Amino acid sequence: MEFRWLKQTNAAEAIVVFGGWAVGPDVFDHLKGPQDVLFVSDYRNLDTDLPDLSGCDHVTLLAWSFGVAAYAHWQEGHADPFDRKVAVNGTLAPVDAAHGIPPDVMAKTAEGLSEASFVQFLRRTFNAPQPPRVIDIDARRAELHAVAARGAAPAVVFDQAWISGRDRIFPSANQHRAWEGTTIRELPTVAHAPFDHFDSWQALIS
């Protein structure tokens, strides 16, 4: 796992973002708020400890896409530092025909990964053309294989799950099945990456 502070001011509140695959933190650049923000990425292994968050009065988890299951697997071997947990367009079973990304889709994505296919992935993620992004093909393919091999995560209770109706990565019907019994908030016309529909961190985590 890799960590990057997007904002670090010794604030009383912190948000830890377990991000999605290969997209990076710039999708959050426009979000405003007083909270410090730590971005987590690269789920090839989950052995790393989070930075010390004990000085914060309140810590929230925001887990997006593969970050949902990655967090839950990571949590199994660590003390829970979070007061609130919010999932966005991801599930605890990331590669699953009924509750996540269908296994055949995941396999084709990994085996066929190229700069051209990554451009297509980004288009599906945002439901719109995107500027080119740099991708380390070998590293990101290894990450996909690791996510698939890890399988479904241990059960972790999330306080809320956002589900986008136009998610072309995690089918919304699968997400609804996966989050049965959890408080769900829907974004009916929004893509897998919904963050441009928010202007503040608080709007995402409340």
C-alpha positions in Angstrom: 0.0 0.0 0.0 1.1 3.6 -0.6 0.1 6.6 1.4 -0.1 10.3 0.4 -1.3 13.2 2.5 -3.5 15.3 0.3 -3.9 17.8 3.1 -2.1 17.7 6.5 -2.6 20.6 8.9 -3.0 18.8 12.2 -6.7 19.3 12.0 -9.1 17.8 14.6 -10.7 15.6 11.9 -9.2 13.4 9.3 -10.5 11.4 6.3 -8.7 8.3 5.1 -9.5 7.6 1.5 -8.9 4.0 0.2 -8.9 4.9 -3.4 -9.8 3.0 -6.6 -7.6 1.2 -9.0 -5.2 3.2 -11.2 -7.1 6.5 -11.1 -5.2 8.5 -8.4 -6.2 11.2 -6.0 -6.8 14.1 -8.4 -10.5 13.3 -8.6 -10.7 14.7 -5.1 -8.8 17.9 -5.7 -11.9 20.1 -5.8 -13.4 19.0 -2.6 -13.3 21.5 0.2 -13.3 21.1 4.0 -11.3 21.5 7.2 -10.4 17.9 7.4 -6.9 16.5 6.9 -7.0 13.9 4.1 -4.8 10.8 3.6 -5.0 8.9 0.3 -4.3 5.2 0.2 -3.6 3.3 -3.0 -1.8 0.2 -4.5 -3.4 -3.0 -3.1 -0.8 -5.5 -4.3 -0.1 -6.1 -0.6 -1.9 -4.9 2.5 0.8 -5.3 5.1 1.5 -1.6 5.8 0.3 0.2 8.9 -1.5 3.5 8.5 0.2 6.6 9.9 -0.6 7.4 13.5 -4.1 9.0 13.6 -4.5 9.0 17.4 -4.1 12.8 17.6 -7.4 13.3 15.7 -10.7 13.7 17.5 -12.7 12.1 14.6 -11.5 9.9 11.8 -13.7 8.8 8.8 -13.0 6.2 6.2 -14.1 6.9 2.6 -13.5 3.7 0.6 -14.1 3.8 -3.2 -14.3 0.9 -5.6 -11.6 -1.7 -4.9 -10.7 0.3 -1.8 -13.8 -1.1 0.0 -12.5 -4.7 0.0 -8.9 -3.6 0.4 -9.8 -1.8 3.6 -11.8 -4.7 5.0 -8.9 -7.1 4.3 -6.5 -4.7 5.8 -8.7 -4.2 8.9 -8.7 -7.9 9.7 -5.2 -7.6 11.1 -5.3 -4.1 12.6 -7.1 -2.0 15.2 -10.0 -0.1 13.8 -9.1 3.7 13.8 -12.4 4.9 12.3 -15.5 6.5 13.8 -17.4 6.3 10.6 -17.1 4.3 7.4 -18.6 5.3 4.0 -18.4 3.1 0.8 -18.6 4.5 -2.7 -19.3 2.2 -5.6 -17.5 -0.8 -4.3 -18.3 -4.0 -2.3 -16.7 -6.4 0.1 -16.7 -9.0 -2.8 -14.9 -7.1 -5.5 -14.8 -10.0 -8.0 -18.1 -11.8 -7.8 -20.9 -12.4 -10.4 -23.6 -11.3 -8.0 -22.0 -8.8 -5.7 -19.0 -7.3 -7.5 -17.3 -7.2 -10.9 -18.1 -10.3 -12.9 -15.0 -12.6 -12.8 -14.8 -12.9 -16.6 -14.7 -9.1 -16.9 -12.0 -8.9 -14.3 -9.9 -11.5 -16.1 -10.2 -9.8 -19.5 -9.3 -6.5 -18.0 -6.1 -7.9 -16.4 -5.0 -10.0 -19.3 -5.7 -7.4 -21.9 -4.4 -4.4 -20.0 -2.7 -1.9 -22.3 -2.5 1.9 -22.6 -5.4 1.7 -25.1 -7.6 -0.5 -22.8 -6.8 1.8 -19.9 -8.2 4.8 -21.8 -11.4 2.7 -22.4 -11.5 1.9 -18.6 -11.2 5.6 -17.7 -14.1 6.4 -20.2 -16.3 3.8 -18.5 -15.2 5.1 -15.0 -16.3 8.6 -15.7 -18.9 7.9 -18.5 -17.0 10.5 -20.6 -13.7 10.9 -22.5 -10.8 11.6 -20.2 -7.3 13.1 -20.7 -4.5 10.6 -21.0 -3.1 9.3 -17.7 0.2 7.5 -17.1 -0.1 3.8 -16.1 2.5 1.3 -15.1 1.0 -1.7 -17.0 2.9 -4.4 -15.1 2.2 -3.0 -11.6 -1.5 -2.4 -12.2 -2.0 -5.8 -13.8 -0.3 -7.3 -10.7 -2.7 -5.3 -8.5 -5.7 -6.7 -10.4 -4.4 -10.2 -10.0 -3.9 -9.6 -6.2 -7.4 -8.2 -5.8 -8.9 -11.2 -7.5 -6.7 -13.8 -5.6 -7.6 -12.2 -2.3 -11.3 -12.7 -2.9 -14.1 -11.5 -0.7 -13.2 -9.6 2.4 -14.3 -10.3 5.9 -17.5 -8.7 7.0 -17.1 -5.1 8.0 -20.0 -2.8 8.9 -20.2 0.4 6.9 -22.4 3.2 8.0 -23.4 4.2 4.5 -22.9 3.1 0.9 -23.2 5.4 -2.1 -24.4 3.6 -5.3 -24.3 5.2 -8.7 -27.1 4.2 -11.1 -24.8 4.5 -14.2 -21.8 2.7 -12.7 -20.2 0.7 -15.6 -17.5 -0.8 -13.4 -19.4 -2.3 -10.4 -22.9 -3.0 -11.7 -25.4 -1.1 -9.5 -27.6 -4.2 -9.1 -24.7 -6.1 -7.7 -24.0 -3.3 -5.3 -27.6 -3.3 -4.0 -27.4 -7.0 -3.3 -24.0 -6.6 -1.6 -25.2 -3.8 0.7 -28.6 -5.2 1.7 -29.2 -4.0 5.3 -26.8 -1.1 5.0 -27.9 2.6 4.6 -27.8 3.2 0.9 -27.7 6.6 -0.8 -28.3 6.6 -4.5 -26.9 8.7 -7.3 -29.2 7.6 -10.2 -27.6 9.3 -13.1 -23.9 9.2 -12.0 -20.9 7.2 -13.1 -18.5 5.0 -11.1 -16.4 8.1 -10.2 -19.1 10.4 -8.8 -17.0 13.0 -7.1 -17.6 15.9 -9.4 -21.2 15.8 -8.1 -19.9 17.0 -4.7 -18.2 20.2 -3.6 -17.1 19.2 -0.1 -15.8 16.3 1.8 -18.6 16.7 4.3 -21.3 16.1 1.6 -19.6 12.7 0.8 -19.2 11.5 4.4 -22.4 12.8 6.1 
